[in-house]
Amino acid sequence: MTPPRATSIRDVAERAGVSVGTVSNVLNGSTGVSPATVERVRAAIDELGYVRNEAARQLRAGRSSTVGLVVLDVRNPFFTDVARGAEDEAAAHGLSVILGNSDESAARESSYLDLFEEQRVHGVLISPYGDIESRLVALRGRGTPVVLVDRESRDAALSSVSVDDVAGGRLAVEHLLATGRRRIAFAGGPFDIRQVSDRLEGARAAVAGVPGAGLEVLEAQALTVLEGRRLGEQLVARADRPDAVFAANDLVAVGLLQALVMSGALRVPEDVALIGFDDIDFATATVVPLSSIRQPRHEIGATALRILREEAADPALPPRRIVFQPELVVRASTAR
């Protein structure tokens, strides 16, 4: 069967007995149309069930009012909060946000970038997986503004909004050292995620030069609760376990906490202190409230969207680098 044809603006014009241009003027809110004609056109729209093809109109104008946002893992509450910040800022300026989840896959990330460029989005916000800066710079050069989220531009060729992850890693481990811990482990991965490698760098800097302090790396395959639980089960089975763990994010920390508590043999923080990163809402709701390094998640998203809007309005603006400072939040999981 042939699908029914969508009602067009020409159908509305014929039903109302006016020109296509008059219908367009009514749709665009022009004041040059008489009230009686406006009423007639509105009635024809209602009768025919006409829905304006906004995408086509925006493409004719050269750019849509949609912003593409690509995050590493939509299951991570950190990125949910970043997206909320971007969406709130977008809505205040007549824009909308389409969320893409790369799921830490280069292929999926590339597919979303292709789609967003084909749709001529207003701009792209992205937390990149791996090193794709050259592609993003090329995308910007073809007229699509790009702002990095939770990641800095390697060559300062793109605007970025991030947190100082190196400082955050140092802050977390310095706190563990201050509580008397010396056998510290870093749990996280994959290390081709820049945020993970930066947090590890900060952790290593914190233990350097501290007598008796050492840092072991527990590599995770993903920044998830399940991976944290797997690493935690391995720790439980060891006799030479560390006395503190710094997890690369709160989801890994939650999984670690589950494994340690469920073992029945280890206490947090008495036997193993635990600190995460991001300070997601779940951090306060765990059986042992989780210490964490706080990031201004909503503000990161809102700031990135604001910069994107400004660059869309003026492509000549030079790239900007916004770096927020992390904050230590101490709870029961590291308290002596």
CORRATA-V562890 format. One record per backbone hydrogen bond with DSSP energy under -0.5 kcal/mol. CO is the residue of the C=O (numbers start at 0). NH is the residue of the N-H. If there is no record, write none. Layout:
CO_NH + CO_NH
This chain:
7_11 + 8_12 + 9_13 + 10_14 + 11_15 + 12_16 + 12_17 + 18_22 + 19_23 + 20_24 + 21_25 + 22_26 + 23_27 + 24_29 + 25_28 + 29_32 + 33_37 + 34_38 + 35_39 + 36_40 + 37_41 + 38_42 + 39_43 + 40_44 + 41_45 + 42_46 + 43_47 + 44_48 + 44_49 + 51_53 + 52_56 + 53_57 + 54_58 + 55_59 + 56_60 + 57_61 + 57_62 + 58_61 + 64_95 + 65_121 + 65_122 + 66_97 + 67_124 + 68_70 + 68_99 + 69_126 + 70_101 + 70_102 + 71_103 + 72_75 + 74_76 + 75_78 + 75_79 + 76_80 + 77_81 + 78_82 + 79_83 + 80_84 + 81_85 + 82_86 + 83_87 + 84_88 + 85_89 + 86_90 + 87_91 + 89_92 + 89_94 + 90_93 + 95_66 + 96_98 + 97_68 + 99_70 + 99_101 + 101_104 + 104_108 + 105_109 + 106_110 + 107_111 + 108_112 + 109_113 + 110_114 + 111_115 + 112_116 + 113_117 + 114_118 + 115_120 + 116_119 + 119_63 + 121_144 + 122_67 + 123_146 + 124_69 + 125_127 + 125_148 + 127_129 + 129_131 + 131_135 + 132_136 + 133_137 + 134_138 + 135_139 + 136_140 + 137_141 + 138_143 + 139_142 + 142_144 + 144_123 + 145_158 + 146_125 + 147_160 + 152_155 + 158_147 + 159_321 + 160_149 + 160_150 + 161_323 + 162_164 + 163_167 + 164_168 + 165_169 + 166_170 + 167_171 + 168_172 + 169_173 + 170_174 + 171_175 + 172_176 + 173_177 + 174_178 + 175_178 + 175_180 + 176_179 + 181_183 + 181_213 + 182_242 + 182_243 + 183_215 + 184_186 + 184_245 + 185_187 + 185_217 + 186_247 + 187_219 + 189_192 + 191_129 + 191_193 + 192_195 + 192_196 + 193_197 + 194_198 + 195_199 + 196_200 + 197_201 + 198_202 + 199_203 + 200_204 + 201_205 + 202_206 + 203_207 + 206_209 + 208_210 + 209_212 + 213_183 + 215_185 + 215_217 + 216_218 + 217_187 + 221_223 + 223_227 + 224_228 + 225_229 + 226_230 + 227_231 + 228_232 + 229_233 + 230_234 + 231_235 + 232_236 + 234_237 + 242_272 + 243_184 + 244_246 + 244_274 + 245_186 + 248_252 + 249_253 + 250_254 + 251_255 + 252_256 + 253_257 + 254_258 + 255_259 + 256_260 + 257_261 + 258_262 + 259_263 + 259_265 + 260_263 + 266_268 + 266_270 + 266_271 + 272_244 + 273_290 + 274_246 + 275_292 + 276_249 + 277_294 + 279_282 + 280_283 + 281_284 + 281_285 + 282_289 + 286_288 + 288_332 + 290_275 + 291_293 + 291_328 + 292_277 + 293_326 + 294_296 + 295_299 + 296_300 + 297_301 + 298_302 + 299_303 + 300_304 + 301_305 + 302_306 + 303_307 + 304_308 + 305_309 + 306_310 + 307_311 + 308_312 + 309_313 + 313_316 + 319_159 + 319_321 + 320_322 + 321_161 + 321_323 + 323_163 + 326_293 + 327_329 + 328_291 + 330_333 + 330_334 + 332_273
